Amino acid sequence: ALDFGLWPAHWPLVAQGLLALLLGDFFRYWFHRAEHAWLPLWRIHATHHSAERIYFLNGPRLHPLEIALSGVLQQVPLVLLGASEAALALSLALTVAIGRFQHGNLALTLGPLNYVFSAPAPHRWHPAREPRTAACNFGGDVLVWVNAGGGGRRDVAYVVGASAARLDAQLVEFGQDGDAVG
């Protein structure tokens, strides 16, 4: 790790891992929004949205170029801040666990924590194929940046086993068109 004195190396490892998760997700959030707004990036990100159903293996269903770009944008700023290898490894382990959890087809809500973590219920809308429907909940692991910048959606009932087409149709049925968030 680089040491510019910016990273709180004196914090407990768990706190450093959570900070790395939060800060890394900031860069991932903005990259993810760009993927939905800029056609060249959308073309590589569309692989992730191509699944018919949401299930735990959809999380890693990514184009190799997206994996590389997202990883660099998420990890390099943390390395430059001086995050230790252990904090980066813990952050990565949490990212993998949250990714499997949020793509799990679970009838589960975390109540108020749905405003903090990208859990199954708030993530449910994002994988839709209709761009206006999918233009929400861009947070990878946490929804802090989503809530700070707008663009969160938790307004329609959670549907277990929902397909992308069914989510799009359900929004039309409820009269909500999923206005794009920029």
N, C-alpha and C positions, 0 to 999 in steps of 0.2 A: 504494500500500500504506500501511496505517496503520503508525505506528512507535511502539510502546510499549516498544521495546527487548527484546521477548520472542523475536523471530525471529533465528536465527543468520545474519544477512545477510553476515557475513564468511566463511562457508563457501563452498566452490566450488559453482557452480550445480548440478552433478550431485548433490552431497550434499543441497542444499536441495530439489531436485526429488524425491529419494528420501524425504526427511523429509516433504515435503508429501504424497506418495503414502501413506506409512505413517499419518500423522495423519488425513488425509482419509478413509482407509479405516476408521479407528476409528469415525467418525461414520456412515459408510455401513453398516458392519457392524451397528451397533445399529438403524439404521433398517430394514435388511433383515430382521433378526430380528423386528422389530415388524410388518413386512409379512406375515410368516408366522403371527403370533400374533393379530393384531387384524383382524377381518373387513372393516371399511371399507378398510383398507390392502391386505388380500389381494385385494379386488375389483379394485383398479387394478394390483396386481402380477401377478395371474393372467394378464394379457396375455403376460407374458414366459414363462410356463410353458405357454402354449397350443400351442406348436409340436409337431408330431409327431416331429420328429427334431432332434438337436442338430447345428447347423452354424454356420459363422462369422457368418452374418447374424442368428442368434438373440440375440446380445448386445444389439444396439440395438433389439430388438423390445420396446418399452416403451410404456406409456400416457404421454401427454404430461404428465399430472399427476405421475406418478412421476419423470419426467425432471426436472421443476422442483423437486420436494421433495428428491430425492436430491442434485441439484446444489447447492441452497442449503445443505443440511445438511453437505455435504462441503466446500464452498468458503468459506462465510462464516466459520467458525471460523479457517481459515487466513489469511484477509484480516485478521481481528481480531488475530491473532497477529503480523501484519506481513509475511507472505510476499510476495515481489515478484511482479510480473506474470510475469516469466520463470520463476520457480519454479512458479507455478500452471500456466503453459502447458506446462512440461515434465511436471508431474504429470498433466495432462489427456492429453497425448500418450501417456504410459506407460499410463494407464488404458484408452485406446482400443486400444492394441496388445495389452495383456494380455487385454482383453475378446474381441478377435477370436481370439487364440490359445487361450483357455480354452474357447471355443465351437467351435473347430476340431475336426473329426472325425478326430483324429490318433491313431494307435497310438504314443503317445509318453509316456514317463514321465520325470520329471526326477530320479528317485532321491530323495535326501534333500531336494532343493529342493522336492519336493511338499509338504513341511511348511512352506514359506515362501511360495511363490507359488500362486495359484489357477490352476493349469495344467489341461490337459484331463483328466488322470487323477483328481485329487481333486474336480474340479468335476462329474465325470460323474454323481454321484448327485443333486446338487441339483435339476436340472430335472425330476425325476420328478413325476408328477401326484398321486400318493398323498401326502397331507400328511405322514404319518409317515416316508415314504421321503425326501421333499424337505427335511425338517427337519434339515439338516446343511450344513456348508461354506457358511456365510453370507458369508464374506469375498468382497469384490468383486475385489480385486487381490492381496492378501496374505492368508495364513492365520495370521498372528501372533495376531490377536484371536480367531480360531476356536480355536487351540491354547491360548490363555490362558484362554478361557472354556468350553472343552469344546465338543462338538458337531461334531468332525471325523470324517469317515468315509473310510477308505482300505482297507476290509477285504475287498472283493470284487473279483475280476478286472475289469480295464478292458475294456470292450466297444466296439469301433469300430462305428459305425452304429447304436447302440442307440436305440430309441425309448423314450419315457417309459413306455409300457405294458410294454415288455420289461424295463426296469429294475425296475419294480414286481413283475413276475412272477418275475424272477430272485431278488429278495430273499426272496419266499415260498419258492421252490425251495431256497434255501440256509438257510431257517429263520431268517432275520434280519428282524425287523419294523421296523427303523429307528426306534427309540424317539425320540419328539419330545424336543427339548432346551429347551423352555421358552418 
